[in-house]
Amino acid sequence: MNSTMNDLPVARDTVILGAGLAGLSASRRGGVIYEKERGIGGTCGSLSIGGYTFDKGIHVLHTKNKYVLGLLSGRERPGLEKRKRSAWIYSHGVLTKYPFQANTFGLPRRIISECLEGFIGTFNNPRRKYDNYEDWIYGAFGKGIADNFYLPYSRKFWTVGARELTTDWLDVRVPRPRIEQVIAGALSIQKEEFGPNSLFQYPRRGGIQSIPQALAGKNAIIHLGEKAARVDLVNRSVVFTGGRKAYFRDLISTIPLPELVKMIDGIPSQVKTAAAALRYNSVFCVNLGVKGANLNKAHWIYFPEDKFAPFRISFPRNFSASTVPKGWSSIQAEISYSQKRPISKRSITEKVVADLISARIIKPRQKVKLIGTDDIKYAYVIYDHQRVRNLDIIQKFLRRYSVYSAGRYGEWKYLWMDEAILSGRKAAMEADRNRQ
Ligand SMILES: Cc1cc2nc3c(=O)[nH]c(=O)nc-3n(C[C@H](O)[C@H](O)[C@H](O)COP(=O)(O)OP(=O)(O)OC[C@H]3O[C@@H](n4cnc5c(N)ncnc54)[C@H](O)[C@@H]3O)c2cc1C
């Protein structure tokens, strides 16, 4: 891997912007990667400080894709270990298992009966296609489950109301159990697990960053610390902030679409407007070290209620013991924000610690230290009702100039890690095909 060079080669070849999973995956078919950071991995990166390792928000691998599994079991493999998910929800002062709709046991009786009544009521709903997430939630789960979990959680996580969201991102992401499963989960703790990540894999060492590291292998050509600043589609070149220039035949960009569009010279105003209208949320991570080896058995816990700052907390030690120093545990609290729902980054750590005490996750006098914070500007793509139309305008324009925009923020889709890897590969294959 090549980290810096004095002069960038004149590469009338494929230039790839971004060394996250999509860019690294694309580069397996050739091309040169330019990455703005000093390391690879992008959103699938980890921070290692003082014996602690924290990912950029919870990251677990739950793919069934044979190509991706094959890549990650090759010679550079990241040493993945299998885990059985332990995920919980803290609401109404108690912990219940995830997902909420199949595990109401333990909640106050009034809430359980509201949830059951509402769910049974959905059997009378006519089968139809819902055009917004709020209607879908009411239609699929009923009022009890909607009001006691999905709607408040959705507002907190997405930072916008569920009515503003479409339903085309749902597929397997929100599991819908059968009535007998909902009843079983209301009467006792049920053993059955739901959702695509009920079994997952996680690297033994090095955090989730081990996955991009394995993907890059030894052969990828990567220039680190090169932030693309301007793209000239006519002369087919990218200028980087340090003033260097790289020429390309094809451009595969995995950087966020709004950023790419902003840097293209002479972009039509219609495309500019469409890109500026793409919406996303951001996630601020507060990474804490906590004295004591047996803090909690969960992998993660959701917090749907507004009085708690995080939408989710996790315990990295339970993913891999290598993420903490001996005798210590750690907690990562993830807080969602956007222009619509801003947070105060300065006071958020104190609030998180107070929340952890109030939810009895840590004791009032337990030794806690702030290891660091991490601010993920582009975290989740918001599927609002204008997204498809805006994307269409942007993608049509880029295709005309053989620019392939790939990955989670290049396709502007809710892609998981395996899907980002496949997206990068698809872009590279398409570029190859169009060149012939
Ligand atoms: C909080 C959170 C939790 C997640 N949890 C999971 C999970 O549990 N399981 C799962 O499968 N997936 C998860 N994901 C999704 C997963 O992280 C992504 O699908 C994947 O990492 C996206 O890879 P990418 O290459 O498409 O984008 P990125 O990783 O964002 O790569 C883009 C790269 O471009 C670089 N770049 C940006 N601008 C420039 C520029 N101007 N010039 C040069 N380089 C630039 C960036 O630094 C970055 O390295 C999660 C995502 C988030 C945000």
The ligand as a Tripos MOL2 file, in Angstrom:
@<TRIPOS>MOLECULE
LIG
   53    58     1     0     0
SMALL
NO_CHARGES

@<TRIPOS>ATOM
      1 C1        -23.6290    4.1120   12.7570 C.3       1 LIG1
      2 C2        -23.5180    3.0600   11.6790 C.ar      1 LIG1
      3 C3        -23.6740    1.7290   12.0190 C.ar      1 LIG1
      4 C4        -23.5890    0.7380   11.0220 C.ar      1 LIG1
      5 N1        -23.7280   -0.5700   11.3740 N.ar      1 LIG1
      6 C5        -23.6150   -1.5440   10.4400 C.ar      1 LIG1
      7 C6        -23.7370   -2.9190   10.8020 C.ar      1 LIG1
      8 O1        -23.9300   -3.2630   11.9640 O.2       1 LIG1
      9 N2        -23.6350   -3.8510    9.8170 N.ar      1 LIG1
     10 C7        -23.4140   -3.5120    8.5070 C.ar      1 LIG1
     11 O2        -23.3090   -4.4180    7.6720 O.2       1 LIG1
     12 N3        -23.2870   -2.2150    8.1410 N.ar      1 LIG1
     13 C8        -23.3790   -1.2290    9.0740 C.ar      1 LIG1
     14 N4        -23.2540    0.0940    8.7100 N.ar      1 LIG1
     15 C9        -23.0630    0.4120    7.2800 C.3       1 LIG1
     16 C10       -21.5910    0.3620    6.8380 C.3       1 LIG1
     17 O3        -20.7890    1.1340    7.6760 O.3       1 LIG1
     18 C11       -21.5250    0.9250    5.4110 C.3       1 LIG1
     19 O4        -22.3650    0.2190    4.5440 O.3       1 LIG1
     20 C12       -20.1230    0.8970    4.7840 C.3       1 LIG1
     21 O5        -19.1000    1.1550    5.7130 O.3       1 LIG1
     22 C13       -20.1210    1.9360    3.6680 C.3       1 LIG1
     23 O6        -18.9220    1.8780    2.9420 O.3       1 LIG1
     24 P1        -18.7040    2.8630    1.7150 P.3       1 LIG1
     25 O7        -17.3700    2.5480    1.1580 O.co2     1 LIG1
     26 O8        -19.8770    2.8240    0.8340 O.co2     1 LIG1
     27 O9        -18.7010    4.3500    2.3440 O.3       1 LIG1
     28 P2        -17.6180    5.0260    3.3100 P.3       1 LIG1
     29 O10       -17.1100    4.0380    4.2830 O.co2     1 LIG1
     30 O11       -18.2410    6.2590    3.8740 O.co2     1 LIG1
     31 O12       -16.4070    5.3980    2.3350 O.3       1 LIG1
     32 C14       -16.3040    6.6250    1.6790 C.3       1 LIG1
     33 C15       -14.8600    7.0750    1.7870 C.3       1 LIG1
     34 O13       -14.6820    8.2750    1.0220 O.3       1 LIG1
     35 C16       -13.7970    9.1200    1.7250 C.3       1 LIG1
     36 N5        -13.9990   10.5030    1.2420 N.ar      1 LIG1
     37 C17       -15.0410   11.3290    1.5300 C.ar      1 LIG1
     38 N6        -14.8720   12.5050    0.8940 N.ar      1 LIG1
     39 C18       -13.7200   12.4170    0.1880 C.ar      1 LIG1
     40 C19       -13.0240   13.3030   -0.6850 C.ar      1 LIG1
     41 N7        -13.4670   14.5580   -0.9270 N.pl3     1 LIG1
     42 N8        -11.8700   12.8630   -1.2430 N.ar      1 LIG1
     43 C20       -11.3620   11.6130   -1.0050 C.ar      1 LIG1
     44 N9        -11.9950   10.7520   -0.1650 N.ar      1 LIG1
     45 C21       -13.1510   11.1420    0.4050 C.ar      1 LIG1
     46 C22       -14.1800    8.9140    3.1750 C.3       1 LIG1
     47 O14       -13.1820    9.3280    4.0690 O.3       1 LIG1
     48 C23       -14.4240    7.4020    3.2080 C.3       1 LIG1
     49 O15       -13.2520    6.6930    3.5150 O.3       1 LIG1
     50 C24       -23.3540    1.1110    9.6680 C.ar      1 LIG1
     51 C25       -23.2000    2.4540    9.3370 C.ar      1 LIG1
     52 C26       -23.2800    3.4290   10.3300 C.ar      1 LIG1
     53 C27       -23.1190    4.8790    9.9630 C.3       1 LIG1
@<TRIPOS>BOND
     1     1     2 1
     2     2     3 ar
     3     2    52 ar
     4     3     4 ar
     5     4     5 ar
     6     4    50 ar
     7     5     6 ar
     8     6     7 ar
     9     6    13 1
    10     7     8 2
    11     7     9 ar
    12     9    10 ar
    13    10    11 2
    14    10    12 ar
    15    12    13 ar
    16    13    14 ar
    17    14    15 1
    18    14    50 ar
    19    15    16 1
    20    16    17 1
    21    16    18 1
    22    18    19 1
    23    18    20 1
    24    20    21 1
    25    20    22 1
    26    22    23 1
    27    23    24 1
    28    24    25 2
    29    24    26 1
    30    24    27 1
    31    27    28 1
    32    28    29 2
    33    28    30 1
    34    28    31 1
    35    31    32 1
    36    32    33 1
    37    33    34 1
    38    33    48 1
    39    34    35 1
    40    35    36 1
    41    35    46 1
    42    36    37 ar
    43    36    45 ar
    44    37    38 ar
    45    38    39 ar
    46    39    40 ar
    47    39    45 ar
    48    40    41 1
    49    40    42 ar
    50    42    43 ar
    51    43    44 ar
    52    44    45 ar
    53    46    47 1
    54    46    48 1
    55    48    49 1
    56    50    51 ar
    57    51    52 ar
    58    52    53 1
@<TRIPOS>SUBSTRUCTURE
     1 LIG1         1 GROUP 0 **** ****
